[in-house]
Amino acid sequence: MHSAGAPTRRLRPARLDDLDELVRVNLAAFRAGNAPALSQEAAGQLSVDAARAQWRQFLEHQPVGATVTVAELAGRLCGFAGAGPNRDDDLDPSIGELYSLYVDPNLWTQGHGTALHDAALEELRRGGFASAALWVLEGNERSRRFYRARGWEPDGAQRPFMGANSLRLRHTLSAEPSRGQWRRGKRPDVPTDVRILQPVREHLDAIIGLLAAESWSHADDSQRRWRALTAPGSTALVALTGEEVVGVAQILSDGEIQAFLALLVVSRARRRQGIGRMLSTRPSSAPVGADSISSPVPTRSTRRSATEGSPRTEPQGPSNEPFFRSTAEATG
C-alpha cells in the first residue's frame, strides 16, 4: 500500500514528447537487467543514438495494433511496456506479444513492473488476442522469476540474441470464454442486428470514438491509428448496429494473396456476442460503399513473413535489437 503523501503511479499511452525519458529508462533498465547475461562485447553495442532513432521511428509511425504504456511517478516516467501482434512466423496471428517491459532500476520492487505488465496484457485483450508470447534472456533469472510468478511458461522455442540465448514464454490472457473457448464448447449465435461492411467517410468520427473509448485513451492517438487503417495495403471493416459502429477490424495485405488480421476492437457492451468472429472471418464479398476508403479484401488469407516490411518487421541490426521490441525484461 502507498503511505500517506506518497506519489501516485499514473499509467497512460506513450507520446512523442516522452522520447528522451523512454530512451533513458530503456538503456538504464536494459543495462542493469539484461547486460549481465551478455558478453562484454555485446553489451558494448548499446547506443543512445540507436535507441533514440528506433523510438522516434516507432512514435512517429506507430504500427497498427502496437501499443506502449508508460508509468509516471511524480510527473516523471519510471517505466514502460510495449505489446501488439506477435512477430514470430510459427505463431498464429491470434497470439499477441509482450514486446518489452522496462522499469527504472532505481525504482525496482515497487510494483511498477507488475502494473505495466497487467496494463500491457489488458491492451492485448482489447485487441482481441486470446494468448500472448514474449522472449526473455535465458540468463536473466530475475525476469524469468517475475514471469513465472504471473503464469508465463516456456513453450520450448529458443533463439540467439546478441550472442546469448533467449527463451519464448507463453501466457493465456483470459479464462473467460472467447475465440472458440465458449461455455460448454458452444459459440454464441451470430447476432442478427449487426451488419459488416467496409467503412465510408461518414463513419470516421464513430470509428475514432470507438478506438478512443475501447482501446486508446487519447483522440489524437486514435486519429493517427485511423490514418494507418486507411493506408495502402490496408482494409478496414466495421460492424454496425443500425447506424452505430460497434466494432472495427483491419486486414493488412501485400495486394496479392497474403494478409493477416492486424486489429480487432469491439464495443465493450457488445463483446462475447460473436461480433469479433464476424469481423475476423468476413469474406472478400463484404459490401463496399460508393465512397469507400479501403481496398477490397484479398481472396486468400495467410500469415505474412516478418521480413516483408509489414508492421511485424523486427528491428534490423544488432545495435537496434535491445530497444523496445526485443526481450521483455521484467523488473518488478
C-alpha positions as CSV (number, residue, x, y, z in Angstrom):
1,M,0.0,0.0,0.0
2,H,1.1,3.6,-0.6
3,S,1.7,5.6,2.5
4,A,0.0,8.9,3.1
5,G,1.5,11.6,0.8
6,A,3.4,9.0,-1.4
7,P,3.4,9.9,-5.1
8,T,0.7,8.1,-7.1
9,R,1.6,6.0,-10.1
10,R,-0.1,7.0,-13.4
11,L,-0.4,4.9,-16.5
12,R,-1.0,6.3,-19.9
13,P,-0.1,5.8,-23.6
14,A,3.4,6.9,-24.7
15,R,3.7,10.2,-26.6
16,L,6.3,11.7,-28.9
17,D,7.4,14.1,-26.1
18,D,8.3,11.0,-24.0
19,L,11.2,10.3,-26.3
20,D,14.1,11.3,-24.1
21,E,12.7,9.6,-21.0
22,L,11.9,6.4,-22.9
23,V,15.5,6.2,-24.1
24,R,16.8,6.9,-20.6
25,V,14.7,4.2,-18.9
26,N,15.2,1.7,-21.8
27,L,19.0,1.9,-21.6
28,A,19.3,2.0,-17.8
29,A,17.0,-0.9,-17.3
30,F,18.5,-3.0,-20.1
31,R,22.0,-2.5,-18.8
32,A,21.0,-3.3,-15.2
33,G,18.9,-6.3,-16.1
34,N,20.0,-7.9,-19.3
35,A,23.6,-6.8,-19.8
36,P,25.0,-9.1,-17.1
37,A,23.7,-12.0,-19.1
38,L,25.5,-10.8,-22.2
39,S,29.1,-10.8,-23.2
40,Q,31.1,-7.6,-22.6
41,E,31.4,-7.1,-26.4
42,A,27.6,-7.5,-26.9
43,A,26.8,-5.2,-24.0
44,G,29.1,-2.6,-25.6
45,Q,26.9,-2.4,-28.6
46,L,24.3,-0.4,-26.7
47,S,23.9,3.0,-28.2
48,V,21.9,6.1,-27.2
49,D,21.7,7.1,-30.9
50,A,20.3,3.8,-32.0
51,A,17.8,3.8,-29.1
52,R,16.7,7.3,-30.0
53,A,16.4,6.6,-33.7
54,Q,14.3,3.4,-33.1
55,W,12.0,5.1,-30.5
56,R,11.4,8.1,-32.8
57,Q,10.6,5.9,-35.7
58,F,8.1,4.0,-33.6
59,L,6.4,7.0,-32.0
60,E,6.1,8.9,-35.3
61,H,4.9,5.9,-37.3
62,Q,3.3,3.6,-34.8
63,P,2.4,0.2,-36.3
64,V,-1.3,-0.7,-36.2
65,G,-2.1,-2.8,-33.2
66,A,1.2,-2.0,-31.3
67,T,0.9,0.0,-28.0
68,V,3.3,1.4,-25.5
69,T,2.0,2.1,-22.0
70,V,4.2,4.3,-19.7
71,A,4.2,4.7,-15.9
72,E,4.7,8.1,-14.4
73,L,5.6,8.8,-10.8
74,A,5.6,12.4,-9.6
75,G,5.4,13.5,-13.2
76,R,8.5,11.6,-14.3
77,L,8.5,8.5,-16.5
78,C,9.6,5.4,-14.5
79,G,8.8,2.5,-16.8
80,F,7.1,1.3,-20.0
81,A,5.7,-1.8,-21.6
82,G,5.1,-2.5,-25.3
83,A,2.7,-5.0,-26.8
84,G,1.0,-5.9,-30.0
85,P,0.8,-8.5,-32.8
86,N,3.4,-11.2,-32.5
87,R,6.3,-11.3,-34.9
88,D,7.1,-15.0,-35.0
89,D,6.4,-16.9,-38.2
90,D,5.5,-20.1,-36.3
91,L,2.7,-18.5,-34.2
92,D,-0.9,-17.9,-35.1
93,P,-1.8,-14.2,-35.6
94,S,-4.4,-14.6,-32.8
95,I,-1.5,-14.7,-30.4
96,G,-0.2,-11.3,-29.2
97,E,3.2,-10.4,-27.9
98,L,4.6,-8.6,-24.9
99,Y,7.5,-6.8,-26.7
100,S,9.2,-5.2,-23.8
101,L,8.8,-4.3,-20.1
102,Y,11.4,-2.0,-18.5
103,V,11.4,-0.1,-15.2
104,D,14.0,2.5,-14.0
105,P,16.4,0.4,-11.9
106,N,16.2,2.9,-9.0
107,L,12.5,2.0,-8.7
108,W,12.6,-1.8,-8.9
109,T,10.5,-3.8,-6.5
110,Q,7.9,-1.1,-6.0
111,G,5.1,-2.7,-8.1
112,H,5.7,-0.6,-11.3
113,G,6.6,-3.7,-13.4
114,T,3.5,-5.5,-12.3
115,A,1.3,-2.6,-13.1
116,L,2.8,-2.2,-16.5
117,H,2.7,-5.9,-17.2
118,D,-1.0,-6.0,-16.3
119,A,-1.8,-2.9,-18.4
120,A,0.0,-4.4,-21.4
121,L,-1.9,-7.6,-21.2
122,E,-5.1,-5.7,-21.0
123,E,-4.2,-3.9,-24.2
124,L,-3.7,-7.3,-25.9
125,R,-7.1,-8.4,-24.6
126,R,-8.7,-5.3,-26.0
127,G,-7.0,-6.0,-29.3
128,G,-8.8,-9.4,-29.4
129,F,-5.8,-11.6,-28.6
130,A,-6.6,-14.8,-26.6
131,S,-3.0,-15.5,-25.5
132,A,0.5,-13.9,-25.6
133,A,4.1,-14.7,-26.1
134,L,7.3,-13.0,-25.0
135,W,11.1,-13.5,-25.3
136,V,13.4,-13.3,-22.3
137,L,17.1,-14.0,-22.0
138,E,17.9,-17.4,-20.5
139,G,20.4,-15.9,-18.2
140,N,18.1,-13.2,-16.8
141,E,16.9,-15.2,-13.8
142,R,15.2,-12.1,-12.2
143,S,12.9,-11.6,-15.2
144,R,12.2,-15.3,-15.6
145,R,11.1,-15.5,-11.9
146,F,8.9,-12.4,-12.4
147,Y,7.1,-14.0,-15.4
148,R,6.8,-17.5,-13.8
149,A,5.0,-15.9,-10.9
150,R,2.5,-14.4,-13.3
151,G,1.7,-17.6,-15.1
152,W,4.1,-17.5,-18.1
153,E,5.6,-20.8,-19.1
154,P,8.3,-21.8,-21.7
155,D,6.9,-23.2,-24.9
156,G,10.3,-24.8,-26.0
157,A,11.2,-22.2,-28.6
158,Q,14.7,-20.6,-28.4
159,R,16.7,-18.1,-30.5
160,P,20.0,-16.3,-30.2
161,F,20.0,-12.7,-29.0
162,M,23.2,-10.6,-29.0
163,G,25.4,-13.6,-28.5
164,A,23.2,-15.1,-25.8
165,N,20.2,-17.5,-25.8
166,S,16.6,-16.3,-25.3
167,L,13.6,-18.3,-24.4
168,R,10.0,-17.8,-25.5
169,L,7.3,-17.9,-22.9
170,R,3.5,-18.1,-23.4
171,H,0.5,-17.0,-21.3
172,T,-3.2,-17.3,-21.6
173,L,-4.8,-13.9,-21.4
174,S,-8.2,-14.7,-20.0
175,A,-10.1,-17.6,-18.5
176,E,-13.3,-16.0,-19.9
177,P,-14.8,-17.8,-22.9
178,S,-13.6,-16.2,-26.1
179,R,-12.4,-17.1,-29.6
180,G,-13.6,-20.7,-29.6
181,Q,-13.5,-21.2,-25.8
182,W,-17.1,-20.5,-25.1
183,R,-19.0,-22.1,-22.2
184,R,-19.9,-25.8,-22.8
185,G,-17.9,-25.5,-26.0
186,K,-20.6,-23.6,-27.8
187,R,-20.2,-20.3,-29.6
188,P,-22.9,-17.7,-29.4
189,D,-25.4,-17.3,-32.1
190,V,-24.4,-14.8,-34.8
191,P,-26.2,-11.5,-33.9
192,T,-28.9,-10.7,-36.4
193,D,-28.9,-7.0,-35.8
194,V,-25.2,-6.5,-36.9
195,R,-24.0,-5.6,-40.4
196,I,-20.4,-5.9,-41.5
197,L,-19.2,-3.6,-44.3
198,Q,-16.2,-1.6,-45.3
199,P,-16.4,2.0,-43.8
200,V,-17.2,5.1,-45.7
201,R,-16.0,8.6,-44.6
202,E,-19.2,9.3,-42.7
203,H,-18.1,6.6,-40.2
204,L,-14.8,8.3,-39.4
205,D,-15.9,10.1,-36.2
206,A,-17.6,7.0,-34.9
207,I,-14.6,4.7,-35.5
208,I,-12.2,7.2,-33.9
209,G,-14.6,7.4,-30.9
210,L,-14.7,3.6,-30.6
211,L,-10.9,3.3,-30.7
212,A,-10.6,6.0,-28.1
213,A,-13.2,4.5,-25.8
214,E,-12.2,0.9,-26.1
215,S,-8.6,0.7,-26.9
216,W,-6.7,4.1,-26.8
217,S,-7.1,6.9,-24.3
218,H,-6.3,9.9,-26.5
219,A,-8.3,11.1,-29.6
220,D,-5.1,12.3,-31.3
221,D,-3.6,8.8,-31.0
222,S,-6.8,7.3,-32.5
223,Q,-6.6,9.8,-35.3
224,R,-3.1,8.6,-36.1
225,R,-4.3,5.0,-36.0
226,W,-7.2,5.9,-38.3
227,R,-4.6,7.1,-40.9
228,A,-2.9,3.8,-40.5
229,L,-6.2,1.9,-41.0
230,T,-6.7,3.7,-44.4
231,A,-3.1,3.4,-45.7
232,P,-2.3,1.5,-48.9
233,G,-2.5,-2.3,-48.4
234,S,-4.9,-1.9,-45.5
235,T,-8.6,-2.9,-45.5
236,A,-10.9,-1.8,-42.7
237,L,-14.2,-3.4,-41.7
238,V,-16.8,-2.0,-39.4
239,A,-19.7,-3.7,-37.5
240,L,-22.9,-1.6,-37.4
241,T,-26.0,-1.9,-35.3
242,G,-28.3,0.4,-37.0
243,E,-26.0,3.3,-37.6
244,E,-23.9,2.8,-34.5
245,V,-20.3,1.5,-35.0
246,V,-19.8,-1.4,-32.5
247,G,-16.7,-2.9,-33.9
248,V,-13.7,-2.3,-36.2
249,A,-11.1,-4.6,-37.8
250,Q,-8.1,-4.1,-40.0
251,I,-6.6,-6.5,-42.5
252,L,-3.1,-5.8,-43.9
253,S,-2.2,-7.2,-47.3
254,D,0.6,-7.1,-49.9
255,G,-2.1,-6.6,-52.6
256,E,-1.9,-10.2,-53.8
257,I,-2.7,-13.2,-51.7
258,Q,-1.0,-12.6,-48.3
259,A,-2.9,-10.9,-45.5
260,F,-3.4,-11.0,-41.7
261,L,-5.8,-9.6,-39.2
262,A,-3.8,-6.7,-37.5
263,L,-6.6,-5.1,-35.4
264,L,-9.8,-6.1,-33.8
265,V,-11.8,-3.9,-31.4
266,V,-15.4,-4.5,-30.3
267,S,-17.5,-2.2,-28.1
268,R,-17.5,-3.4,-24.5
269,A,-21.2,-3.6,-24.4
270,R,-21.3,-6.0,-27.4
271,R,-18.4,-8.3,-26.5
272,R,-18.8,-12.1,-26.4
273,Q,-21.7,-11.9,-28.9
274,G,-19.9,-13.2,-31.9
275,I,-19.1,-9.8,-33.5
276,G,-15.4,-10.2,-33.3
277,R,-15.7,-13.6,-35.1
278,M,-17.9,-11.9,-37.8
279,L,-15.2,-9.2,-38.3
280,S,-12.3,-11.6,-38.3
281,T,-13.8,-14.1,-40.7
282,R,-15.6,-11.8,-43.1
283,P,-15.0,-12.9,-46.8
284,S,-14.0,-10.7,-49.6
285,S,-17.6,-10.2,-50.6
286,A,-18.1,-7.7,-47.7
287,P,-20.2,-4.8,-49.1
288,V,-18.2,-1.8,-50.2
289,G,-19.8,1.7,-50.0
290,A,-19.6,4.1,-53.0
291,D,-17.3,6.3,-51.0
292,S,-15.2,3.5,-49.6
293,I,-11.8,4.4,-48.1
294,S,-10.5,0.8,-48.2
295,S,-9.3,-1.5,-50.9
296,P,-11.0,-4.9,-51.4
297,V,-10.3,-7.7,-49.0
298,P,-7.8,-10.2,-50.5
299,T,-9.3,-13.5,-51.6
300,R,-6.9,-15.6,-49.6
301,S,-5.5,-15.0,-46.0
302,T,-2.2,-16.3,-44.9
303,R,0.4,-15.0,-42.4
304,R,3.0,-12.5,-43.7
305,S,6.7,-13.1,-43.1
306,A,8.4,-10.8,-40.7
307,T,10.8,-9.9,-43.5
308,E,8.3,-8.5,-45.9
309,G,8.2,-4.9,-44.5
310,S,4.9,-5.2,-42.6
311,P,4.3,-3.7,-39.1
312,R,5.6,-7.1,-37.7
313,T,9.1,-6.4,-39.0
314,E,11.9,-7.0,-36.5
315,P,14.4,-4.1,-35.8
316,Q,17.3,-4.7,-38.1
317,G,20.9,-4.8,-36.9
318,P,22.4,-5.8,-33.6
319,S,22.7,-2.2,-32.3
320,N,18.9,-1.8,-32.5
321,E,17.8,-5.1,-31.0
322,P,17.9,-4.1,-27.3
323,F,15.5,-1.3,-27.8
324,F,11.7,-1.5,-27.4
325,R,10.8,-4.7,-29.3
326,S,13.4,-7.1,-28.1
327,T,13.5,-9.3,-25.0
328,A,10.8,-8.5,-22.4
329,E,12.9,-7.8,-19.3
330,A,10.8,-7.6,-16.2
331,T,11.9,-5.7,-13.1
332,G,9.0,-5.8,-10.6
